[in-house]
Amino acid sequence: MDSLLVVDDEEAVLELVRMYLENEGFLVEVARDGRQALERVRAGNVRLVLLDLMLPGLDGWAVCREIRTFSNLPVIMLTAKGDEFDRVLGLELGADDYVAKPFSPRELVARVKAVLRRTESGGAGRSQVLIYPELVIDYRANRVEVSGREVALAPKEFELLWFLASRPRRVFTRDELLEKVWDYSYTGDGRTVDTHVRRLREKLKTDGGRSYLKTVWGKGYKFEVSQ
């Protein structure tokens, strides 16, 4: 059975989080610095990473950035900082959620379960595959093909693409996308969404020159297949 990896240099935090997660039936590993965390992730058998930002040596931002170069593993960032910039930056680097210290252990467990549901769900009750010209999105396999080639997407990139592609031609504001895809009632700026859309556009370039993610000026974004 795969484990959850908790990365923090505070022993009290490690033990508290481990206790609550194990009480919920999870297997838990711990790492006390960024390099140790990367070694554990590369070794496999990790379902999700709870990653503190303020780590000795490699900080959480660097660790998250490195994980995203080789894995779509879900990442929840932990930090003592409440600054909005930290949250936005963490999400732009590919984190799936963000919890500020001090946090309620029960809330943290709920966030872990929610992220695992989103990333491991088989998508019961919905179409499993969306097929568009030069684009195939397989929800169950978490797989995207562009012009016949498989394209690697980070978890939030895949979720954003699936959300929009399964609702073609409908316009969503940045705040709506943050709430629906990131589960945040977020009223700040939309840099997180903009960054993910920009990355998706780059990754979804087709041989035929089609585009899928449209900017609706003054409103937001929609999925629509160009000719």
Secondary structure, 3 states (H helix, E strand, C coil): CCEEEEECCCHHHHHHHHHHHHHCCCCEEEECCHHHHHHHHHHCCEEEEEEECCCCCCCHHHHHHHHCCCCCCCEEEEECCCCHHHHHHHHHCCCCEEEECCCCHHHHHHHHHHHHHHHHCCCCCCCCEEEECCEEEECCCCEEEECCEEECCCHHHHHHHHHHHCCCCCCECHHHHHHHHCCCCCCCCCHHHHHHHHHHHHHCCCCCCCCCEEEECCCEEEECCCC
